[in-house]
Amino acid sequence: MVMVERVVQAFPQMEPEDFKVLRALELEMRHHEWVPFERLLERTGFDEKELGYRLSRLDRWDMIIRTRRETVGYLGYQLRPEGYDALALRVLVEEGIIEGLGPEIGVGKEADVYLGISPKGVELAVKFNRIGRTSYTKIKRYREYVKDKRHISWLYVNRLTAEREFEALLHLYPEGVPVPRPVYQNRHVLVMTKFDGKELAETRVDDPERVLREILDAYHQALEVGVVHGDLSQFNIVVENDGSVLLIDWAHWVDLSHPSASELIERDVRNVCEYFRRKYRISVDYREFLPDEEVYGDRG
């Protein structure tokens, strides 16, 4: 069973005390790789019997993991992704953002996306960030916004990823850039309006020259807002059912005034143009679509 489905199944059985233990683990994992049992006693205010009972319930639902004493020298606990999902889903439900979750509608290397239903019946896309929690070195290498952190929890990385993408969408959507409409964000979960279409990589368009122009026009709209995608490719461009394009996955964005902005823009534009050249045999020089140097100066 997929992890979010396990959480949804357990959710109706969960009590406030269960969430209190999950929240305590979340807070203490800022300072401990494995949170000591004694710290959980202090943080929750439960006695040993009550805490043990709550931990056993959470363990049964695969929301936590326990280490043996001989491994780290004490009895310690961590949140599993399911536990973090439960904390975020509780907020989404309490805030009236979603009333239920439907099937998985998208999956990638770093995120799972589910259909969400609002209390008014509106369909939403609920994105759970899933950046690997064990590959901290790799994360620090390509995630500039965590590279200076000495203690990196996978919770922190995924939450910050969702926060950054939400921030980008808040900049872009009101300015008419074709991106998903941001709805809400909590922890590692980002809620957007649902869109219907396929990744550019998974479809074959009838008029590739038009689609390429639309993609590059959308990209330049984002630059006018001052936002550089930073990771644009055929895997984060959606061709909607009506033929229009949508730029998604903005977690790597930087401001146009960033020292690496020109390098990232060149890579983004080159990636897209090269993809169309390979797949559709379109002869295009990506350099024709790069902004003038004065654009960066205006942002400095």
Secondary structure, DSSP 8 states (H G I E B T S, - for coil): --HHHHHHHHGGG--HHHHHHHHHHHHHTTT-SSEEHHHHHHHH---HHHHHHHHHHHHHTTSEEEE-HHHHSS-EEEE-HHHHHHHHHHHHHHTTS-SEEEEEEEE-SSEEEEEEE-TT--EEEEEEE---SS-HHHHHHH-GGGTT-SS--HHHHHHHHHHHHHHHHHHHGGGT-SS--EEEEETTEEEEE---EEEGGG---S-HHHHHHHHHHHHHHHHHHTEE-SS-STTSEEEETTS-EEE---TT-EETTSTTHHHHHHHHHHHHHHHHHHHH-----GGGGS--THHHHHH-
